[in-house]
Amino acid sequence: MLKIENLVKAYGADDPVLKGLDLDVPGESMVSIIGASGAGKSTLLRCINRLVEPTSGRIELNGTDLTALRGAGLREARRRIGMVFQGFNLVDRLTVMESVQSGRLGYLPTWRAVMRRYPKADIRRAFELMSRVGIAHYANRRADELSGGERQRVGVVRALMQEPEILLADEPTASLDPKTSEQIMELLRDLSRELKLPVLINIHNVHEARSYTDRIVGMRFGRIIFDGLPDALDEAAMDRIYDGLPRDAETRPLAEAL
């Protein structure tokens, strides 16, 4: 379980990006975070995995206070937090197998990583996961030969190879076409249920959030102003989240989206 208490992130003397957030994400759930650009969604995810240092507050994952960790303890904790990125973050020249094995780097001696001498158990697990997401036949293909949807599936498998206790996804469908976006969202939902893995996803597409996640958290100017089931996200809630802010095609009125 992820538990966040009074999380604040400020840059210098500027108005904090995150303003005292409280959020719980239990196991076996897929939670989406919505809000206009600048609401603090990506900063929240980056504070959880400590890519960004929180100013104050507490972030706890299954009893471990992540905000108190340093050095080796922090590196070990990061192994337990899988991350799926909007831009895939793949090295083009590496094969799919090499790319997904990079999810095991935190567990391997340096010489194994450099020599690409992956343990047989890791190779078997990689093939199992690649088969599950439909990319096993691309194992020896370079990453730059894949489509956007295929590249994102590689990113998902790489994160799962960490054996994470939570999966964070930062706009994982933003670079994909609508059909592929829905396939990736469906995949994340199914994997969350199959692996009993909590997933926290930052997403602009409100329709996908309503269709594929168990719970929606709405943010505005660094605060959580909505937290409920997808069916509770009505026009009044949307207005509280986006009122006076630009809405793109993905956050148009619900009546038009349905």
FENMOMO-V472407 format. One line per field, one symbol per residue. burial: # if it has 24 or more other C-alpha atoms within 12 Angstrom, else .. A space follows every 50 residues. Layout:
burial->???
This chain:
burial->##########.....######################.############ ..#########...###.........##########.###...####### #######........#.#...##.###.##..####.##..##..#.### ##########################....############..#.#### ############################.#..#...######.......# #..#....
